[in-house]
Amino acid sequence: MAEARGMGRGWGAVLVISLALNLAVVGLVAGAALRWQGGPPAETSERAGPARGAPVFALGPYGRALDRDGRAEWRAMAMARSDDLARGRAALRADVAALAALLQAEHFDAEAARDLLARQRANARAQEAIAHEILLEQLAGMPAENRRALAERLTRRGPR
């Protein structure tokens, strides 16, 4: 019956996978940026309070190549953009709720779902763009020696 409406079974799986990927990207960038503040958890068993900051791992190989001070600096710069990240997270929550409503309907509206997923994809890209803007600002302010050391770590480790 889904075939008669122009949507095969495969498209449902594609929509679900796309939703999961969008949730992962936006969740990593926006969710953790709002939850962590001031860096990763202390490396001791006792913590003074909740550790908060932005997830440098969202930058992929660039985040892994930053040294400890570079990661801390990136997190601090990301916290300055937490309002932008929070808006993206709120938009994601609204879109997830809207898609859940579409999934519960008697007749699935593939076009509405496609529009929602496109909006989520754009939102995820916007969150990623914010992360890259922060990285570029950080790189522009880095002394040449630190940039060269970062380049060495990038080429030594490479993408995973």
Phi and psi restraints in degrees (value plus and minus 20) as a CYANA .aco file:
   2 ALA   PHI     -83.2   -43.2
   2 ALA   PSI     -53.3   -13.3
   3 GLU   PHI     -82.9   -42.9
   3 GLU   PSI     -57.8   -17.8
   4 ALA   PHI     -85.3   -45.3
   4 ALA   PSI     -48.3    -8.3
   5 ARG   PHI    -106.3   -66.3
   5 ARG   PSI     -18.6    21.4
   6 GLY   PHI      74.4   114.4
   6 GLY   PSI      -9.1    30.9
   7 MET   PHI    -151.3  -111.3
   7 MET   PSI      96.0   136.0
   8 GLY   PHI     -99.9   -59.9
   8 GLY   PSI     150.6   190.6
   9 ARG   PHI     -80.6   -40.6
   9 ARG   PSI     -54.2   -14.2
  10 GLY   PHI     -81.5   -41.5
  10 GLY   PSI     -53.3   -13.3
  11 TRP   PHI     -87.0   -47.0
  11 TRP   PSI     -53.8   -13.8
  12 GLY   PHI     -81.5   -41.5
  12 GLY   PSI     -62.8   -22.8
  13 ALA   PHI     -85.8   -45.8
  13 ALA   PSI     -59.6   -19.6
  14 VAL   PHI     -82.0   -42.0
  14 VAL   PSI     -62.7   -22.7
  15 LEU   PHI     -83.3   -43.3
  15 LEU   PSI     -62.9   -22.9
  16 VAL   PHI     -85.3   -45.3
  16 VAL   PSI     -63.2   -23.2
  17 ILE   PHI     -84.6   -44.6
  17 ILE   PSI     -62.9   -22.9
  18 SER   PHI     -81.7   -41.7
  18 SER   PSI     -62.8   -22.8
  19 LEU   PHI     -80.4   -40.4
  19 LEU   PSI     -64.3   -24.3
  20 ALA   PHI     -82.2   -42.2
  20 ALA   PSI     -62.5   -22.5
  21 LEU   PHI     -85.7   -45.7
  21 LEU   PSI     -62.0   -22.0
  22 ASN   PHI     -82.3   -42.3
  22 ASN   PSI     -63.3   -23.3
  23 LEU   PHI     -81.2   -41.2
  23 LEU   PSI     -60.0   -20.0
  24 ALA   PHI     -83.6   -43.6
  24 ALA   PSI     -68.8   -28.8
  25 VAL   PHI     -84.2   -44.2
  25 VAL   PSI     -72.5   -32.5
  26 VAL   PHI     -86.9   -46.9
  26 VAL   PSI     -58.4   -18.4
  27 GLY   PHI     -82.5   -42.5
  27 GLY   PSI     -60.6   -20.6
  28 LEU   PHI     -84.2   -44.2
  28 LEU   PSI     -67.5   -27.5
  29 VAL   PHI     -94.9   -54.9
  29 VAL   PSI     -76.4   -36.4
  30 ALA   PHI     -96.4   -56.4
  30 ALA   PSI     -67.8   -27.8
  31 GLY   PHI     -81.4   -41.4
  31 GLY   PSI     -69.5   -29.5
  32 ALA   PHI     -90.5   -50.5
  32 ALA   PSI     -52.4   -12.4
  33 ALA   PHI     -82.8   -42.8
  33 ALA   PSI     -54.4   -14.4
  34 LEU   PHI    -102.5   -62.5
  34 LEU   PSI     -44.9    -4.9
  35 ARG   PHI    -105.0   -65.0
  35 ARG   PSI     -60.0   -20.0
  36 TRP   PHI    -115.9   -75.9
  36 TRP   PSI     122.4   162.4
  37 GLN   PHI    -165.3  -125.3
  37 GLN   PSI     101.7   141.7
  38 GLY   PHI      71.0   111.0
  38 GLY   PSI      -9.5    30.5
  39 GLY   PHI      98.2   138.2
  39 GLY   PSI     157.6   197.6
  40 PRO   PHI     -93.4   -53.4
  40 PRO   PSI     148.7   188.7
  41 PRO   PHI     -75.6   -35.6
  41 PRO   PSI     128.2   168.2
  42 ALA   PHI     -80.7   -40.7
  42 ALA   PSI     130.7   170.7
  43 GLU   PHI    -106.1   -66.1
  43 GLU   PSI     -10.3    29.7
  44 THR   PHI    -122.4   -82.4
  44 THR   PSI     147.5   187.5
  45 SER   PHI     -96.4   -56.4
  45 SER   PSI     -41.2    -1.2
  46 GLU   PHI    -123.8   -83.8
  46 GLU   PSI     111.8   151.8
  47 ARG   PHI    -138.4   -98.4
  47 ARG   PSI     122.8   162.8
  48 ALA   PHI     -92.6   -52.6
  48 ALA   PSI     -46.8    -6.8
  49 GLY   PHI    -197.6  -157.6
  49 GLY   PSI    -193.3  -153.3
  50 PRO   PHI     -86.3   -46.3
  50 PRO   PSI     113.9   153.9
  51 ALA   PHI    -103.6   -63.6
  51 ALA   PSI     116.9   156.9
  52 ARG   PHI    -159.5  -119.5
  52 ARG   PSI     129.0   169.0
  53 GLY   PHI     151.2   191.2
  53 GLY   PSI    -195.6  -155.6
  54 ALA   PHI    -122.3   -82.3
  54 ALA   PSI     129.0   169.0
  55 PRO   PHI    -100.2   -60.2
  55 PRO   PSI      83.5   123.5
  56 VAL   PHI     -86.2   -46.2
  56 VAL   PSI     -45.3    -5.3
  57 PHE   PHI     -82.7   -42.7
  57 PHE   PSI     -37.4     2.6
  58 ALA   PHI     -85.0   -45.0
  58 ALA   PSI     -35.2     4.8
  59 LEU   PHI    -108.1   -68.1
  59 LEU   PSI     -18.9    21.1
  60 GLY   PHI      45.2    85.2
  60 GLY   PSI    -153.1  -113.1
  61 PRO   PHI     -83.6   -43.6
  61 PRO   PSI     -47.1    -7.1
  62 TYR   PHI     -88.5   -48.5
  62 TYR   PSI     -62.9   -22.9
  63 GLY   PHI     -85.0   -45.0
  63 GLY   PSI     -59.3   -19.3
  64 ARG   PHI     -87.8   -47.8
  64 ARG   PSI     -50.2   -10.2
  65 ALA   PHI    -100.3   -60.3
  65 ALA   PSI     -40.2    -0.2
  66 LEU   PHI     -85.0   -45.0
  66 LEU   PSI     122.2   162.2
  67 ASP   PHI     -97.9   -57.9
  67 ASP   PSI     157.3   197.3
  68 ARG   PHI     -75.3   -35.3
  68 ARG   PSI     -66.6   -26.6
  69 ASP   PHI     -85.3   -45.3
  69 ASP   PSI     -58.3   -18.3
  70 GLY   PHI     -84.2   -44.2
  70 GLY   PSI     -60.1   -20.1
  71 ARG   PHI     -85.6   -45.6
  71 ARG   PSI     -62.0   -22.0
  72 ALA   PHI     -83.8   -43.8
  72 ALA   PSI     -60.4   -20.4
  73 GLU   PHI     -84.4   -44.4
  73 GLU   PSI     -63.2   -23.2
  74 TRP   PHI     -81.2   -41.2
  74 TRP   PSI     -63.4   -23.4
  75 ARG   PHI     -80.7   -40.7
  75 ARG   PSI     -64.0   -24.0
  76 ALA   PHI     -82.3   -42.3
  76 ALA   PSI     -60.2   -20.2
  77 MET   PHI     -87.3   -47.3
  77 MET   PSI     -56.0   -16.0
  78 ALA   PHI     -87.6   -47.6
  78 ALA   PSI     -56.8   -16.8
  79 MET   PHI     -83.2   -43.2
  79 MET   PSI     -50.0   -10.0
  80 ALA   PHI     -86.6   -46.6
  80 ALA   PSI     -40.5    -0.5
  81 ARG   PHI    -124.1   -84.1
  81 ARG   PSI      -3.4    36.6
  82 SER   PHI     -80.6   -40.6
  82 SER   PSI     -48.8    -8.8
  83 ASP   PHI     -84.4   -44.4
  83 ASP   PSI     -62.7   -22.7
  84 ASP   PHI     -82.5   -42.5
  84 ASP   PSI     -63.0   -23.0
  85 LEU   PHI     -87.2   -47.2
  85 LEU   PSI     -56.7   -16.7
  86 ALA   PHI     -85.5   -45.5
  86 ALA   PSI     -58.9   -18.9
  87 ARG   PHI     -82.3   -42.3
  87 ARG   PSI     -61.3   -21.3
  88 GLY   PHI     -83.6   -43.6
  88 GLY   PSI     -59.3   -19.3
  89 ARG   PHI     -87.6   -47.6
  89 ARG   PSI     -60.3   -20.3
  90 ALA   PHI     -84.5   -44.5
  90 ALA   PSI     -60.1   -20.1
  91 ALA   PHI     -84.1   -44.1
  91 ALA   PSI     -59.5   -19.5
  92 LEU   PHI     -82.9   -42.9
  92 LEU   PSI     -65.8   -25.8
  93 ARG   PHI     -79.1   -39.1
  93 ARG   PSI     -62.6   -22.6
  94 ALA   PHI     -83.8   -43.8
  94 ALA   PSI     -62.1   -22.1
  95 ASP   PHI     -87.6   -47.6
  95 ASP   PSI     -57.6   -17.6
  96 VAL   PHI     -84.1   -44.1
  96 VAL   PSI     -63.5   -23.5
  97 ALA   PHI     -82.9   -42.9
  97 ALA   PSI     -60.4   -20.4
  98 ALA   PHI     -85.4   -45.4
  98 ALA   PSI     -60.5   -20.5
  99 LEU   PHI     -87.4   -47.4
  99 LEU   PSI     -58.3   -18.3
 100 ALA   PHI     -79.7   -39.7
 100 ALA   PSI     -60.7   -20.7
 101 ALA   PHI     -84.4   -44.4
 101 ALA   PSI     -60.5   -20.5
 102 LEU   PHI     -82.6   -42.6
 102 LEU   PSI     -59.1   -19.1
 103 LEU   PHI     -87.9   -47.9
 103 LEU   PSI     -49.0    -9.0
 104 GLN   PHI    -104.2   -64.2
 104 GLN   PSI     -34.1     5.9
 105 ALA   PHI     -85.5   -45.5
 105 ALA   PSI     132.5   172.5
 106 GLU   PHI     -79.7   -39.7
 106 GLU   PSI     -64.6   -24.6
 107 HIS   PHI    -133.4   -93.4
 107 HIS   PSI     103.5   143.5
 108 PHE   PHI     -95.2   -55.2
 108 PHE   PSI     106.6   146.6
 109 ASP   PHI    -115.5   -75.5
 109 ASP   PSI      73.6   113.6
 110 ALA   PHI     -83.1   -43.1
 110 ALA   PSI     -57.3   -17.3
 111 GLU   PHI     -84.9   -44.9
 111 GLU   PSI     -63.5   -23.5
 112 ALA   PHI     -83.8   -43.8
 112 ALA   PSI     -60.0   -20.0
 113 ALA   PHI     -85.4   -45.4
 113 ALA   PSI     -61.2   -21.2
 114 ARG   PHI     -80.3   -40.3
 114 ARG   PSI     -63.0   -23.0
 115 ASP   PHI     -83.6   -43.6
 115 ASP   PSI     -62.5   -22.5
 116 LEU   PHI     -81.9   -41.9
 116 LEU   PSI     -66.3   -26.3
 117 LEU   PHI     -85.6   -45.6
 117 LEU   PSI     -55.9   -15.9
 118 ALA   PHI     -84.6   -44.6
 118 ALA   PSI     -60.3   -20.3
 119 ARG   PHI     -85.6   -45.6
 119 ARG   PSI     -60.9   -20.9
 120 GLN   PHI     -83.7   -43.7
 120 GLN   PSI     -60.8   -20.8
 121 ARG   PHI     -82.5   -42.5
 121 ARG   PSI     -63.0   -23.0
 122 ALA   PHI     -84.2   -44.2
 122 ALA   PSI     -59.4   -19.4
 123 ASN   PHI     -84.1   -44.1
 123 ASN   PSI     -63.8   -23.8
 124 ALA   PHI     -82.0   -42.0
 124 ALA   PSI     -60.8   -20.8
 125 ARG   PHI     -85.2   -45.2
 125 ARG   PSI     -57.5   -17.5
 126 ALA   PHI     -84.9   -44.9
 126 ALA   PSI     -59.9   -19.9
 127 GLN   PHI     -85.3   -45.3
 127 GLN   PSI     -61.0   -21.0
 128 GLU   PHI     -84.5   -44.5
 128 GLU   PSI     -58.1   -18.1
 129 ALA   PHI     -83.0   -43.0
 129 ALA   PSI     -58.5   -18.5
 130 ILE   PHI     -82.0   -42.0
 130 ILE   PSI     -65.2   -25.2
 131 ALA   PHI     -79.6   -39.6
 131 ALA   PSI     -61.2   -21.2
 132 HIS   PHI     -90.2   -50.2
 132 HIS   PSI     -57.2   -17.2
 133 GLU   PHI     -80.9   -40.9
 133 GLU   PSI     -62.0   -22.0
 134 ILE   PHI     -82.5   -42.5
 134 ILE   PSI     -64.6   -24.6
 135 LEU   PHI     -81.2   -41.2
 135 LEU   PSI     -65.2   -25.2
 136 LEU   PHI     -81.6   -41.6
 136 LEU   PSI     -61.2   -21.2
 137 GLU   PHI     -81.9   -41.9
 137 GLU   PSI     -61.6   -21.6
 138 GLN   PHI     -84.9   -44.9
 138 GLN   PSI     -65.4   -25.4
 139 LEU   PHI     -82.5   -42.5
 139 LEU   PSI     -59.2   -19.2
 140 ALA   PHI     -83.7   -43.7
 140 ALA   PSI     -49.9    -9.9
 141 GLY   PHI    -111.4   -71.4
 141 GLY   PSI     -21.2    18.8
 142 MET   PHI     -99.8   -59.8
 142 MET   PSI     117.8   157.8
 143 PRO   PHI     -82.2   -42.2
 143 PRO   PSI     131.7   171.7
 144 ALA   PHI     -75.0   -35.0
 144 ALA   PSI     -59.1   -19.1
 145 GLU   PHI     -81.0   -41.0
 145 GLU   PSI     -62.7   -22.7
 146 ASN   PHI     -88.1   -48.1
 146 ASN   PSI     -57.8   -17.8
 147 ARG   PHI     -84.4   -44.4
 147 ARG   PSI     -60.4   -20.4
 148 ARG   PHI     -84.8   -44.8
 148 ARG   PSI     -60.4   -20.4
 149 ALA   PHI     -84.3   -44.3
 149 ALA   PSI     -59.0   -19.0
 150 LEU   PHI     -84.1   -44.1
 150 LEU   PSI     -63.0   -23.0
 151 ALA   PHI     -81.3   -41.3
 151 ALA   PSI     -59.9   -19.9
 152 GLU   PHI     -82.6   -42.6
 152 GLU   PSI     -65.2   -25.2
 153 ARG   PHI     -85.2   -45.2
 153 ARG   PSI     -56.9   -16.9
 154 LEU   PHI     -82.5   -42.5
 154 LEU   PSI     -66.9   -26.9
 155 THR   PHI     -93.5   -53.5
 155 THR   PSI     -50.7   -10.7
 156 ARG   PHI     -91.7   -51.7
 156 ARG   PSI     -61.5   -21.5
 157 ARG   PHI    -108.3   -68.3
 157 ARG   PSI     -61.3   -21.3
 158 GLY   PHI      45.9    85.9
 158 GLY   PSI     152.5   192.5
 159 PRO   PHI     -92.0   -52.0
 159 PRO   PSI     131.5   171.5
